[in-house]
Amino acid sequence: MVPSPAGAAQQHPRQAENLMATPRNLEITADPAFETQLREAGLLDFEALFTRPDLQPVKAALAARQTLKLALPQGITVYIKRYPKLRKPGLLKRASAPSPAKREWMALTMLGHAKVPTIRPLALMEQCEGNHTVAAALITLGLDAPQTLEDIARDAAVPAARKHAITRELARITRLMHDTGINHRDYYLVHIRVGAGDSLFITDLNRADLRKVVPERWLVKDLAALQFSAPAKQVSRTDRARFLRAYTGRPLHASRAIIKAVIRKAERMAGHTRKKVKAGAANYHLPGSR
């Protein structure tokens, strides 16, 4: 492992959790600070959540997952990830493996406790059969962060000083996420939101792995995903090197092995994506999606 860089972590509200009384096969955990608002909005009615027509899609619906949002009368917006039909774990996976909704809830909670800037989880709902979750939903608080880091990276007019500051902050929160024991698995620039003062927030953690120590191969995968998703025309080799140096906290020559591994992995990801696009695959993200 490479050493952590210095830098204080951003503040993030610490969530208290409340496991409410529910039917035997349904578990609902909610943030007490928002439980009343969610209940009044009907968002803690698990069955109704999957059929109500007033939820606005923010990503193209997939059979396994839908992402939607709802503006509440209190002036806040919440986001809902619905998993209507979850497959049973394969033979090589533990029967008690968490659902994608619970995995993201746990990851967001861990990041919040570690002061990594991310989304605030509000409610987790899981319908179970035995030890297996068959359907689930996650509700999170909307961010005041209208742009993605991909949007910023594609803007050739961004001043160098601003670009450098964003690079340092991205390296800091990435390192802090990994030191917390989480690797993202979908760590692309589009999953980093940008708020006021270029504050950055890590989002979309439904595939994240939660560990005591993140193995180097998974650090490399996350770092390669960032490199792969950075537009080549606007993000120079110097920009990429600056990020990796800030992430490792060491001179580049002292981190040569991991840097080479990141470059090789990013190249493989690019080649794989070219094959998928050639075969007709499409990006499921809608313009302006969270």
Secondary structure, 3 states (H helix, E strand, C coil): CCCCCCCCCCCCCCCCCEEECCCCCEEEEECHHHHHHHHHCCCCCHHHHCCCCCCEECCCCCCCCEEEEEECCCCCEEEEEEECCCCCCCCCCCCCCCCHHHHHHHHHHHHHHCCCCECCEEEEEEEEECCEEEEEEEEEECCCCCEEHHHHHCCCCCCHHHHHHHHHHHHHHHHHHHHCCEECCCCCHHHEEECHHHCEEECCCCCCEECCCCCHHHHHHHHHHHHHHCCCCCCCHHHHHHHHHHHHCCCHHHHHHHHHHHHHHHHHHHHHHHHHHHCCCCCCCCCCCC
